[in-house]
């Protein structure tokens, strides 16, 4: 891992990079693979298979002054060392979501219908552990765009519980 990347800390209500205030200037980084049928598949953009795309993107991101990428999907079964190293060397931090929208909906259904959440929790832990190893991981979201309508508010206790679990996992 590049030692040049300075970890971001929280003091008061602000983010700090060393003694300087850190202000996120970021974009959602979600390259798609076209299937030929007009639909697009979201893929993990930080895997070894996508390094060439990332390598082409980094100079453009730096030119725009981007210091943070939000990556909505990370595959915990893939290696991210090379991509995270390239981003760290460029001074770019990463935010990611540990559960995607469909996984969160499934988790909500499982939690509402039974106490069996083992598979979902294991997937969540694997993604947390996958990204926690990198100094340029700025943070993790539990539920991206999940509670965006009145009926979805019933899932708020589940999101809060999962957030507590992720925080404990990161600290422990």
N, C-alpha and C positions, 0 to 999 in steps of 0.2 A: 504494500500500500504506500502511496506517495506520502512522505512525511511533510511535504510542503502545505498540505491542506490543514487549515486551522479549524479545530472543532468549534461549532457554534454553541453558545451557552445562553441561558435565560437569566437576566437580572431584572428584577422588577417586572415590568410588562413589556420589555424589549428584548430583542435578540442581539447578541454581541458576538463579534468575531475578534477575539483578543480584546483590545481596548476600544475598538471601533464598533459603532452601531451597525448591525447587519440588516439591510433592507432587502427583502426577497424581490428579485426581478426575474420572474420565471415564466415558463411556458409549459403547456401539457405536451409531453413528448410521446406521441402515439402513432408511429408509422404503421400503415396498414398493408396487408398483403391482399391484392385483388384476386378473387377466386375465378374470374372469367365469366361468372354468372351475374355480374353486377354487384354482388355483395362483397363486403370486406371482412376479413378476419383480423381481430385485434391479436397481436402477438406480443410477447415480452421483448421489448426493444433493446434489452441490455444483455442478451445472451451472446455466446461466441458466434452463432450463426448470423448475427446482425451487426457485428463489429465494423464491417465496411461502411454500412449506412451511418453508424454513429461517428466513425472517423471523418466522414464527409460533412456531417452536421456540426461537429464541434467548432470549426473555424467560423461558421455562420452564426452559431450561438454566441461565441465570444465577440464577434463584430457587433451584434445586437446588445451586448452588455448583459447577457443572460447569466445569472449565477445559480439558478435553481431549475431543475426539471421535475415536473410531476409525472410520474410513470404509473398509470392506473393499474397495470397488471404486471406481476412478476411471477415467473414460474420457479418455484423453490427447487424443482428437480434439475434445473440447469445451472451452469456455472456463470457467475457474473464478475469474476475477478478482473478480467482484462478490461471490460467496459467501465467498471467502477474506478479502476486505476487510471484509465484515460480521462475520465471525468474529473477525478481528483487532481490530476496533473494540470488540467485546464481551470481548476478552481471552481468547479461546478458541483453543487450539492444535489441530493436526490430526495424527493418526497414520494411516497408510494402508498397504495391502498392494500391492506392485507386481506380484504374480502371484496370480491367484485359484487355488482348488484344482484346477479342471479344467485350467487352463493349466500348473500345476506338474506335474500327472500327465502331460500331453502332453510337457512338457519332459523329464521323467524318461524317458519312452518313447523320445523322439528321441535323447537322450544315450546311452541304453543300446544303441540299435540303429544309430546312425550319428553322424557328426560334424556333421551339418547342423542347426545350432540358430539360424541367422541370424534367422528371423522371430520366434522367441520372445525372442531377445536384443534385437532392435529394439523390440519391444513393451515390454520391461522398461525399456530406455533412455528411451523416450518417456514412460513413467509417472514415472520418476525425474526427468527434466528438467521435466516438467509441474509437479510438486509442489515441486521444489527452488527455484523462483523466489519462493516465498512465505516471509516471515519467520516466519509462525506454523505452518510445517510442523515439527512436533516430531521426527518420525522416520518411517522406512519399514521395513516388514516384508517380507521376501522370500517367506516361505512361511507363510501363516496356517493353522494346524491341519493341516499336511500330514503330519508325522511323528507319528502318534498310534496306531500299532500296530506290532507286531514286524516284519511284512514291509516296512513303509514305511521302516524304518531303512536299507535299502539306498540310499535316496535322499539320505541325510545328506551324502555327499561333494558331490553336486550342489548342495544347499542352501548348503553352506559356500562352494563356488566362486562361486555367484551372489551370496552376501553379500559376498565379496571384490570382485567386479566392481562391485556397487552402491556400496560404500565408495570404491573408486577413482574411480568416476564422480562421486560427490558432492564429493570432494576436488580432483579435477582439473578 
